[in-house]
Amino acid sequence: MNKIAAEEARVAATAKAQSALEEKDRLAAAGAQQNEQAKAAAQARAAEEARIAAEKAQQIEQAKVAAAEQARVIAEKADPAAQQPKLASLPPEPSAVKPEPSPQEITRSVQSELKRVGCFGGAIDGEWTAASRRALERFNNRAGAKLNARLASLDVLDAIKARSSRVCPLNCDHGFRAEKDSCVRISCGTGYFINDDNECEKKREKPQATREPREKPKREQTQAERPQAERPKPQASGTVICNQQGCRPMRPGCRFGGRYATLSSPSEVCN
């Protein structure tokens, strides 16, 4: 119960006690019956007791308030800084506010951080190209992040800055190998070459081709090239025919004649 409530309770109890006394006097003056007078007397006593209790409660609340005030004074004496009123925090001066970086500056910073963690190998030019988007997607895959690769932002920059070491593995071209944070050319000894697995492999000697003589296809011999023994012998019919080319036996079943036959150039007619 606070101080105000205690005061209200005391006032109400006092008023009620005063009303009970007035009612008692009225009944006594009116010659009321004895029981009614006793009832009114009991109500007056109860009201008086309530008033006394309200006053005691008010006194207790006043004592509490006085104790709290005394404790405050003692605390202020022990800490003089507490006596000074607290000043409201003033907004920062316009010159102290850091300007917001431009989109190109943010993009350049994101590219620089992606290069630091080994996910970007292009030029830091402030242009968010397809190569920059693929670099951020590689970062997401390696770091288990879900950053939006369509645009460079301050949230993306803060997420990459949180990584203190390399995220993407060093990717070197063919003929180079990764050593720490740089690519070093692979050197193979004499007689070795770099294979598709980027390893040194011994060169294989080419076998010398030995050509076997090709056989000429056999050509069928003409009648003139055949040996004399293989030539068919003409069968003699007993009659010889001669012309400018010489004489030969007439073929069987043929005879002298023909449309253009002459004595100097005889011909034969065969059935």
RODO-2510 file (C-alpha; in nm, 4 decimals, decimal comma):
residues 271
     n   res          X          Y          Z
     1     m     0,0000     0,0000     0,0000
     2     n     0,1494     0,3338    -0,0995
     3     k     0,1167     0,6673     0,0703
     4     i    -0,1801     0,7935    -0,1309
     5     a    -0,3810     0,4743    -0,0837
     6     a    -0,3174     0,4806     0,2904
     7     e    -0,4411     0,8379     0,3122
     8     e    -0,7577     0,7532     0,1183
     9     a    -0,8260     0,4553     0,3469
    10     r    -0,7838     0,6700     0,6596
    11     v    -1,0190     0,9359     0,5285
    12     a    -1,2811     0,6755     0,4392
    13     a    -1,2558     0,5075     0,7810
    14     t    -1,2841     0,8418     0,9586
    15     a    -1,5939     0,9330     0,7609
    16     k    -1,7512     0,5969     0,8320
    17     a    -1,6811     0,6255     1,2055
    18     q    -1,8264     0,9754     1,2116
    19     s    -2,1383     0,8523     1,0350
    20     a    -2,1814     0,5678     1,2845
    21     l    -2,1587     0,8047     1,5786
    22     e    -2,4127     1,0336     1,4263
    23     e    -2,6441     0,7405     1,3682
    24     k    -2,6043     0,6320     1,7328
    25     d    -2,6882     0,9763     1,8609
    26     r    -2,9866     0,9990     1,6302
    27     l    -3,1283     0,6700     1,7530
    28     a    -3,0699     0,7609     2,1146
    29     a    -3,2470     1,0923     2,0660
    30     a    -3,5356     0,9276     1,8900
    31     g    -3,5832     0,6827     2,1764
    32     a    -3,5003     0,3805     1,9653
    33     q    -3,5058     0,0392     2,1098
    34     q    -3,2130    -0,0924     2,3091
    35     n    -3,1020    -0,3527     2,0489
    36     e    -3,0810    -0,0974     1,7776
    37     q    -2,8699     0,1231     1,9977
    38     a    -2,6374    -0,1706     2,0714
    39     k    -2,6055    -0,2452     1,6988
    40     a    -2,5233     0,1130     1,6217
    41     a    -2,2665     0,1187     1,9026
    42     a    -2,0935    -0,1913     1,7602
    43     q    -2,0755    -0,0349     1,4153
    44     a    -1,9270     0,2776     1,5634
    45     r    -1,6569     0,0794     1,7422
    46     a    -1,5701    -0,1140     1,4220
    47     a    -1,5468     0,2066     1,2252
    48     e    -1,3200     0,3600     1,4863
    49     e    -1,0906     0,0565     1,4786
    50     a    -1,0704     0,0743     1,0987
    51     r    -0,9782     0,4403     1,1236
    52     i    -0,7024     0,3666     1,3719
    53     a    -0,5674     0,0859     1,1480
    54     a    -0,5680     0,3188     0,8454
    55     e    -0,3744     0,5800     1,0338
    56     k    -0,1159     0,3226     1,1398
    57     a    -0,0790     0,2053     0,7772
    58     q    -0,0295     0,5640     0,6664
    59     q     0,2385     0,6113     0,9283
    60     i     0,4178     0,2948     0,8054
    61     e     0,4166     0,4196     0,4438
    62     q     0,5471     0,7571     0,5514
    63     a     0,8291     0,5845     0,7376
    64     k     0,9164     0,3828     0,4252
    65     v     0,9275     0,6966     0,2115
    66     a     1,1491     0,8709     0,4664
    67     a     1,3868     0,5695     0,4749
    68     a     1,4129     0,5626     0,0967
    69     e     1,4899     0,9327     0,0827
    70     q     1,7554     0,8936     0,3513
    71     a     1,9152     0,6051     0,1578
    72     r     1,9254     0,8199    -0,1576
    73     v     2,0988     1,1026     0,0225
    74     i     2,3593     0,8666     0,1652
    75     a     2,4243     0,7168    -0,1811
    76     e     2,4710     1,0596    -0,3390
    77     k     2,7211     1,1551    -0,0719
    78     a     2,9172     0,8367    -0,1379
    79     d     2,9163     0,8925    -0,5224
    80     p     2,9224     1,2607    -0,6208
    81     a     2,8952     1,1704    -0,9925
    82     a     2,5457     1,0370    -0,9297
    83     q     2,4309     1,3890    -0,8350
    84     q     2,5031     1,5189    -1,1855
    85     p     2,2147     1,4783    -1,4306
    86     k     2,2771     1,2455    -1,7228
    87     l     2,3173     1,4188    -2,0556
    88     a     2,1205     1,2866    -2,3486
    89     s     2,3343     1,1333    -2,6224
    90     l     2,3775     1,3769    -2,9064
    91     p     2,3572     1,2643    -3,2709
    92     p     2,6931     1,2443    -3,4473
    93     e     2,8094     1,5425    -3,6414
    94     p     2,7536     1,5246    -4,0182
    95     s     3,1282     1,5255    -4,0809
    96     a     3,1723     1,2161    -3,8594
    97     v     2,9192     1,0044    -4,0580
    98     k     3,0989     0,7696    -4,2974
    99     p     2,9600     0,7969    -4,6527
   100     e     2,7989     0,4882    -4,8063
   101     p     3,0325     0,3174    -5,0595
   102     s     2,9268     0,3133    -5,4235
   103     p     2,8183    -0,0122    -5,5959
   104     q     3,1445    -0,0171    -5,7930
   105     e     3,3501     0,0156    -5,4731
   106     i     3,1518    -0,2676    -5,3127
   107     t     3,2072    -0,4850    -5,6199
   108     r     3,5813    -0,4125    -5,6178
   109     s     3,6015    -0,5050    -5,2489
   110     v     3,4094    -0,8306    -5,3041
   111     q     3,6387    -0,9232    -5,5943
   112     s     3,9433    -0,8520    -5,3784
   113     e     3,8125    -1,0744    -5,0977
   114     l     3,7240    -1,3539    -5,3414
   115     k     4,0783    -1,3390    -5,4772
   116     r     4,2146    -1,3518    -5,1214
   117     v     4,0272    -1,6760    -5,0445
   118     g     4,1357    -1,8262    -5,3796
   119     c     3,7987    -1,8282    -5,5593
   120     f     3,8549    -1,5468    -5,8127
   121     g     4,1342    -1,5213    -6,0666
   122     g     4,0147    -1,2290    -6,2776
   123     a     4,0905    -0,8587    -6,2715
   124     i     3,9668    -0,6423    -5,9826
   125     d     3,7871    -0,3847    -6,1976
   126     g     3,4596    -0,3207    -6,0122
   127     e     3,2512    -0,4886    -6,2848
   128     w     3,0272    -0,7740    -6,1648
   129     t     3,0681    -0,9995    -6,4681
   130     a     2,9931    -1,3692    -6,5252
   131     a     3,3427    -1,4574    -6,4008
   132     s     3,2727    -1,2777    -6,0716
   133     r     2,9397    -1,4583    -6,0314
   134     r     3,1040    -1,7968    -6,0941
   135     a     3,3699    -1,7102    -5,8346
   136     l     3,1014    -1,6367    -5,5720
   137     e     2,9217    -1,9621    -5,6627
   138     r     3,2489    -2,1504    -5,6055
   139     f     3,2753    -1,9801    -5,2674
   140     n     2,9199    -2,0910    -5,1809
   141     n     2,9965    -2,4512    -5,2771
   142     r     3,3215    -2,4639    -5,0798
   143     a     3,2074    -2,2661    -4,7736
   144     g     2,8532    -2,4057    -4,7554
   145     a     2,7096    -2,0548    -4,7902
   146     k     2,3967    -1,9367    -4,9726
   147     l     2,4982    -1,5881    -5,0840
   148     n     2,3184    -1,4244    -5,3754
   149     a     2,5616    -1,4401    -5,6671
   150     r     2,3641    -1,2051    -5,8897
   151     l     2,4825    -0,8892    -5,7139
   152     a     2,7755    -0,7788    -5,4986
   153     s     2,6543    -0,6391    -5,1641
   154     l     2,7835    -0,5454    -4,8194
   155     d     2,6347    -0,8663    -4,6744
   156     v     2,8342    -1,0698    -4,9278
   157     l     3,1472    -0,8708    -4,8443
   158     d     3,1073    -0,9277    -4,4684
   159     a     3,0494    -1,3033    -4,5185
   160     i     3,3698    -1,3427    -4,7231
   161     k     3,5716    -1,1269    -4,4819
   162     a     3,4725    -1,3651    -4,2025
   163     r     3,6883    -1,6339    -4,3692
   164     s     4,0466    -1,5914    -4,2534
   165     s     4,2023    -1,8644    -4,4729
   166     r     4,1800    -1,9971    -4,8297
   167     v     3,8420    -2,1465    -4,9234
   168     c     3,8816    -2,2519    -5,2873
   169     p     4,1732    -2,4785    -5,3866
   170     l     4,4472    -2,3318    -5,6050
   171     n     4,3676    -2,4106    -5,9697
   172     c     4,6748    -2,4110    -6,1977
   173     d     4,6936    -2,4478    -6,5769
   174     h     4,8326    -2,7551    -6,7485
   175     g     5,2070    -2,7738    -6,7004
   176     f     5,1961    -2,6045    -6,3574
   177     r     5,1520    -2,7375    -6,0033
   178     a     5,0291    -2,5678    -5,6862
   179     e     5,2842    -2,4779    -5,4193
   180     k     5,1366    -2,2896    -5,1213
   181     d     4,9546    -1,9921    -5,2772
   182     s     5,1207    -1,9862    -5,6217
   183     c     5,1515    -2,1975    -5,9381
   184     v     5,4971    -2,3292    -6,0326
   185     r     5,5911    -2,4653    -6,3760
   186     i     5,6533    -2,8397    -6,3879
   187     s     6,0016    -2,9287    -6,5183
   188     c     6,0568    -3,2744    -6,6690
   189     g     6,3931    -3,4308    -6,7447
   190     t     6,5342    -3,5220    -7,0849
   191     g     6,3294    -3,7882    -7,2541
   192     y     6,0155    -3,7090    -7,0521
   193     f     5,7021    -3,5078    -7,1295
   194     i     5,4000    -3,3786    -6,9318
   195     n     5,1014    -3,6066    -6,9885
   196     d     4,7311    -3,5260    -6,9559
   197     d     4,7440    -3,5986    -6,5808
   198     n     5,0008    -3,3187    -6,5391
   199     e     5,2749    -3,5701    -6,4593
   200     c     5,6120    -3,6405    -6,6174
   201     e     5,6043    -3,9481    -6,8404
   202     k     5,8834    -4,1097    -7,0357
   203     k     5,8688    -4,0712    -7,4111
   204     r     5,8162    -4,3881    -7,6069
   205     e     6,0568    -4,4639    -7,8919
   206     k     5,8878    -4,4886    -8,2258
   207     p     5,9421    -4,8304    -8,3857
   208     q     6,1216    -4,8257    -8,7213
   209     a     5,8942    -4,9427    -8,9959
   210     t     6,0411    -5,2225    -9,2182
   211     r     5,8860    -5,2439    -9,5593
   212     e     5,8619    -5,5801    -9,7252
   213     p     5,8918    -5,5873   -10,1013
   214     r     5,5529    -5,5907   -10,2580
   215     e     5,4839    -5,8696   -10,4982
   216     k     5,3780    -5,7569   -10,8359
   217     p     5,0450    -5,8924   -10,9350
   218     k     5,0782    -6,1710   -11,1812
   219     r     4,9765    -6,0656   -11,5252
   220     e     4,8262    -6,3124   -11,7601
   221     q     5,0708    -6,3901   -12,0353
   222     t     4,9663    -6,3159   -12,3836
   223     q     4,9851    -6,5735   -12,6545
   224     a     5,3025    -6,4156   -12,7922
   225     e     5,4713    -6,4386   -12,4455
   226     r     5,3833    -6,7995   -12,3874
   227     p     5,6569    -7,0530   -12,4425
   228     q     5,6731    -7,2155   -12,7773
   229     a     5,5652    -7,5502   -12,6351
   230     e     5,2412    -7,4012   -12,4930
   231     r     5,1272    -7,2439   -12,8214
   232     p     4,8475    -7,4306   -12,9920
   233     k     4,9687    -7,5980   -13,3060
   234     p     4,7554    -7,5376   -13,6119
   235     q     4,6096    -7,8478   -13,7610
   236     a     4,7169    -7,8892   -14,1178
   237     s     4,4403    -7,9426   -14,3722
   238     g     4,6729    -8,0179   -14,6630
   239     t     4,6021    -7,6854   -14,8397
   240     v     4,8323    -7,3854   -14,8070
   241     i     4,7214    -7,0267   -14,8623
   242     c     4,9761    -6,7529   -14,9318
   243     n     4,9434    -6,3765   -14,9353
   244     q     5,1645    -6,0749   -14,8697
   245     q     5,2139    -6,1754   -14,5072
   246     g     5,3390    -6,5205   -14,5947
   247     c     5,2026    -6,8720   -14,6313
   248     r     5,0013    -7,0739   -14,3789
   249     p     4,7916    -7,3860   -14,3846
   250     m     4,4258    -7,3310   -14,4584
   251     r     4,2035    -7,3931   -14,1610
   252     p     3,9889    -7,6993   -14,1636
   253     g     3,6488    -7,6521   -14,3197
   254     c     3,7622    -7,3480   -14,5259
   255     r     3,8085    -7,3003   -14,8965
   256     f     3,9434    -7,0459   -15,1386
   257     g     3,7032    -6,7754   -15,2356
   258     g     3,5479    -6,4572   -15,1114
   259     r     3,4148    -6,1484   -15,2743
   260     y     3,7430    -5,9601   -15,2732
   261     a     3,9796    -6,2524   -15,3288
   262     t     4,2373    -6,2167   -15,6039
   263     l     4,5311    -6,4249   -15,7206
   264     s     4,7737    -6,1827   -15,5519
   265     s     4,5655    -6,1693   -15,2320
   266     p     4,3720    -6,4912   -15,1919
   267     s     4,1292    -6,5312   -14,9039
   268     e     3,9431    -6,8178   -14,7508
   269     v     3,5809    -6,8701   -14,6712
   270     c     3,4871    -7,0760   -14,3688
   271     n     3,1472    -7,2220   -14,2992
***
